C-alpha cells in the first residue's frame, strides 16, 4: 500500500507520524510524508522537517519526504493523492471540545470532505 501522510506540526500530526511509521514497518507499506505549514500549529515547516527526519532516523525507517507550499495544504494533499495514485491519506487531528464533540482543523476538514482517496484520521 502506498500511504501519503500529512504532517503540519501539531502534536496530533506527530502522533500520526509515530503511528503510521509503526504500521508501515509491520505491513511493509510505502510511505510518503508531506510536510506543510499549518497556521493552527505554532511551528514552521523547517522545524517539522527536522522532527520528521529525527523520527525516521530513530525508527530506522525510510520514507520519502516532500514539502507542500501554498495557500491550501488540504487541497494540495488531495491533488497529490489522486494524481500520484496513493492508496490512502493519513492525517492526525480531531480534538474533543469541552462538550465532547470532535473539532477538526481546516486542513483535516478539507481533506475529509474532498478526497476521493480513502482517509484515515488518527487521534
C-alpha positions in Angstrom: 0.0 0.0 0.0 1.2 3.5 -0.8 0.4 5.9 2.0 0.5 9.7 2.0 0.9 11.2 5.5 0.4 14.9 6.0 2.3 16.4 8.9 1.7 20.0 9.8 3.4 20.4 13.2 0.6 19.8 15.6 1.0 17.2 18.4 -1.7 15.1 16.8 0.2 15.1 13.5 3.4 13.9 15.3 1.3 11.2 16.9 0.0 10.2 13.5 3.7 10.2 12.3 4.6 7.7 15.0 1.6 5.5 14.5 1.9 5.5 10.7 5.6 4.6 10.8 4.9 1.7 13.2 2.1 0.4 10.9 4.2 0.8 7.8 7.0 -1.2 9.4 4.6 -4.0 10.2 2.9 -4.2 6.9 5.8 -3.1 4.6 3.8 -0.1 3.3 5.5 2.5 1.2 5.2 5.9 3.0 5.5 9.4 1.7 5.4 12.2 4.2 4.1 15.6 3.1 5.2 18.5 5.3 3.2 21.7 5.3 2.9 25.0 7.2 -0.2 24.8 9.4 -1.4 28.1 10.7 -3.1 26.3 13.5 0.2 24.9 14.9 2.9 27.0 16.5 5.8 25.8 14.3 7.2 26.2 10.8 7.9 23.7 8.1 11.6 23.6 8.8 11.0 22.6 12.4 8.5 20.0 11.2 11.0 18.6 8.7 13.7 18.2 11.5 11.2 16.4 13.7 10.2 14.1 10.9 13.8 13.3 9.9 14.7 12.7 13.6 11.7 10.3 14.0 12.6 8.4 10.8 16.2 8.1 12.0 15.2 6.9 15.4 12.9 4.2 14.0 15.3 3.2 11.3 12.6 3.6 8.7 12.9 5.0 5.2 10.2 7.2 3.7 10.0 9.9 1.1 9.7 13.4 2.4 8.2 16.3 0.4 7.3 19.8 1.1 3.9 21.3 0.4 3.9 25.0 -0.1 0.9 27.2 -0.9 -2.2 28.6 0.5 -4.2 25.4 0.7 -2.3 22.4 2.0 -5.5 20.3 2.2 -6.2 20.9 -1.5 -2.6 20.0 -2.4 -2.7 16.8 -0.3 -5.9 15.8 -2.2 -4.4 16.6 -5.5 -1.1 14.7 -4.8 -3.0 11.6 -3.6 -5.2 11.5 -6.6 -2.7 12.4 -9.3 0.0 10.1 -8.0 -2.2 7.1 -7.2 -1.8 6.9 -3.4 -4.0 4.2 -1.7 -4.6 6.2 1.5 -4.2 9.7 3.1 -3.4 9.7 6.8 -3.7 12.8 9.0 -3.6 13.5 12.7 -6.4 15.5 14.1 -9.8 15.6 15.8 -9.5 17.2 19.3 -12.5 17.0 21.6 -14.2 20.2 22.7 -15.3 20.8 26.3 -18.7 19.4 25.3 -17.2 16.2 23.9 -17.6 17.0 20.2 -14.8 16.4 17.8 -13.2 19.6 16.4 -11.3 19.3 13.1 -8.7 21.7 11.8 -9.2 23.3 8.5 -6.7 21.0 6.6 -8.2 17.8 8.0 -11.7 19.0 7.3 -10.9 19.9 3.7 -9.3 16.6 3.1 -12.1 14.6 4.7 -14.7 16.5 2.6 -12.9 16.5 -0.7 -10.7 13.4 -1.1 -11.7 10.6 -3.4 -8.8 8.6 -1.8 -9.7 6.9 1.5 -8.6 9.0 4.5 -7.5 7.7 7.9 -7.8 10.2 10.8 -5.5 9.3 13.8 -6.5 10.9 17.1 
